[in-house]
Amino acid sequence: MAEKTHSDGAKGAHDVHTSTGDHGGGHSSTFPPFNSETFAPQLVWLFLTFTLLYVLMSRLVLPRIGEVIEERRDRIQRDLDTAERLKGDTDKALADYEKALSDARTNAGSIARETREKLDVKVAERQAVVDAEIDGRIAEAEKQIAETRAKAQASVSDIASDVAGAIVKQLIDTDVSSADVKAAIASQANS
Amino acid sequence: MAAGHGPIEQFEIKELVPIELFGINASLTNSGAYMIAALGLIFGFLYFSTGGRSLVPTRLQSISEILYEFVATTVRENIGTKGMQFFPLVFSLFIFVLVLNLFGMIPIPGVTFTVTSHIAVTASLAILVISIVILYGLYKHGLGFFGIFVPSGVPIALYPLLIPIEIISFISRPISLSVRLFANMLAGHIALKIFASFIGLLLGAGVWAILAPLPLLLTIALTALEVLVAVLQAYVFAVLTCIYLSDAVHGSH
């Protein structure tokens, strides 16, 4: 075959075309890329390999890689969506908690106020009762004092008439009835 | 050894298994073998790295996903979501060209070969792209597809001048698409080979051997550049494919 001479070919032929660049010495010295005799086998194998490559790529390999990439993209999107949803849930829970907390605070305030008011009322009632009792006792005590005083005053005049009678007996040795003494004292006290 | 050969040697097509089908030479060559290897590596890697289909990707699965996302983004940005029907095509073109370009950067003496350094391969891929653009454009927009040759917002008086220019630029697309990739690969590998052979020449030239590290450093730098070019050209091929397909999808602008 003609191509045989290309392969391990005659050394002389190579020396010729490399040193002089001469294209005249038959196809063995033709510049290889322009040697039309080698076109057919190149094109046949190019056709076979490239067609097979195209079929394998388009039917098998590329869909497979595309699928993996697509699946990963979907998965990431799904995960992001889930994260978004969970974040929303968290925010909502947090808001609920804050609301509950502020509600509890207001409740606590109102309970405290009510309790205070209730206690104030009770204190006032108790105060009134105690005050009334004390007033009663004071009034009683005053009445007793007044009675005691009146009694004391009454007994003072009795004693005074007794004393006056005694004095009169001592001075003039005359028994004077207590009624007379009393009358005398009364007349003196009136003048 | 490789050092004994010229810079063109690496582009030789070597027949490995002679096959003839229907009078066509369908022999398995080193080019065909590299294409099969590329197919095997691409499919094996992408298929088995994603075998786990793990939600949290393994390292290898990440590479597959990054490649997928990268090409998908390129298609979406250049054609729009309507263009995703072409995603498998653009992905196949990108990964195929990328792996073949990078395979050419693996130095194996006497074996290393860059499939994309052959115009027959790059031109076929470019013609495939342009054919799809034309066929899909006609299918989608009918004859209105040829409206892409009529520039918008231009006075009618200029049409006789501009329409031929647009047609020429459209026709030159497959040429530029194929030649760009082919020439980049070819030139880069020739330059690498030449600078690398200087190392051997200087080492064998007595006192001049002292200069040998210079081309070595240059070769290292060039190798890095070539890896970059290999990736970049695959990307350029994919982006241009997208831009051309965008015309077919959206019709005249």
Contacts between the chains, C-beta under 8 A, distances in Angstrom:
chain1	res1	chain2	res2	distance
A	1	B	15	6.4
A	1	B	18	6.1
A	1	B	27	7.8
A	3	B	13	6.5
A	3	B	14	7.4
A	3	B	15	4.4
A	3	B	27	7.2
A	3	B	29	7.5
A	4	B	15	6.6
A	6	B	12	4.6
A	6	B	13	6.0
A	6	B	14	6.0
A	6	B	15	7.6
A	7	B	12	7.1
A	7	B	14	4.2
A	7	B	15	6.5
A	8	B	14	8.0
A	9	B	12	7.9
A	14	B	5	6.1
A	14	B	6	6.1
A	14	B	9	6.4
A	15	B	6	7.8
A	17	B	6	7.2
A	17	B	8	6.8
A	18	B	5	7.4
A	18	B	6	2.6
A	18	B	7	7.1
A	18	B	8	6.2
A	18	B	9	7.5
A	19	B	6	7.6
A	31	B	8	6.7
A	31	B	11	7.9
A	32	B	8	6.5
A	32	B	11	4.1
A	32	B	12	5.1
A	32	B	13	6.2
A	32	B	118	7.6
A	33	B	11	5.9
A	33	B	117	6.5
A	33	B	118	4.8
A	33	B	119	5.2
A	33	B	120	7.5
A	33	B	182	6.9
A	33	B	186	6.6
A	34	B	119	7.1
A	35	B	13	7.2
A	37	B	25	7.6
A	38	B	13	4.0
A	38	B	29	7.0
A	38	B	31	7.7
A	38	B	118	7.7
A	38	B	120	7.4
A	39	B	120	4.5
A	40	B	24	5.4
A	40	B	25	4.6
A	40	B	26	6.9
A	41	B	13	7.3
A	41	B	15	7.5
A	41	B	25	5.4
A	41	B	26	5.9
A	41	B	27	4.6
A	41	B	28	7.3
A	41	B	29	5.0
A	41	B	31	7.3
A	41	B	32	6.2
A	42	B	13	7.0
A	42	B	29	6.9
A	42	B	31	5.1
A	42	B	32	7.1
A	42	B	115	7.9
A	42	B	118	6.1
A	42	B	120	4.9
A	42	B	121	5.8
A	43	B	120	6.1
A	43	B	121	7.9
A	43	B	124	5.9
A	44	B	21	7.5
A	44	B	24	6.7
A	44	B	26	4.2
A	44	B	32	7.6
A	45	B	26	7.7
A	45	B	28	6.9
A	45	B	29	7.4
A	45	B	31	6.7
A	45	B	32	3.3
A	45	B	35	5.3
A	45	B	36	7.3
A	46	B	35	6.3
A	46	B	120	7.9
A	46	B	121	5.5
A	46	B	124	5.7
A	46	B	125	7.8
A	47	B	124	7.9
A	49	B	32	7.6
A	49	B	35	4.2
A	49	B	36	5.9
A	49	B	38	7.2
A	49	B	39	4.6
A	49	B	96	8.0
A	50	B	35	7.8
A	50	B	92	7.0
A	50	B	96	6.3
A	50	B	125	7.6
A	52	B	39	6.2
A	53	B	39	5.3
A	53	B	42	6.5
A	53	B	43	7.2
A	53	B	92	5.2
A	53	B	95	7.8
A	53	B	96	5.8
A	54	B	88	6.5
A	54	B	89	6.7
A	54	B	92	4.7
A	56	B	43	5.2
A	56	B	47	7.9
A	57	B	46	7.7
A	57	B	88	5.2
A	57	B	91	5.8
A	57	B	92	4.9
A	57	B	95	7.6
A	58	B	88	3.5
A	58	B	89	7.9
A	58	B	92	7.6
A	60	B	47	6.9
A	61	B	43	6.8
A	61	B	46	4.5
A	61	B	47	5.8
A	61	B	50	7.4
A	62	B	68	6.8
A	62	B	87	7.1
A	62	B	88	5.6
A	62	B	91	6.3
A	64	B	47	7.6
A	64	B	50	5.5
A	64	B	53	7.2
A	65	B	46	7.1
A	65	B	50	5.5
A	65	B	64	5.6
A	65	B	65	6.0
A	65	B	68	4.6
A	66	B	68	6.9
A	67	B	53	7.4
A	68	B	50	6.3
A	68	B	53	5.0
A	68	B	54	7.8
A	68	B	55	7.8
A	68	B	57	7.5
A	68	B	61	7.5
A	68	B	65	7.1
A	69	B	65	6.0
A	69	B	68	6.9
A	69	B	69	7.1
A	71	B	53	7.9
A	71	B	55	7.0
A	72	B	55	5.6
A	75	B	55	6.3
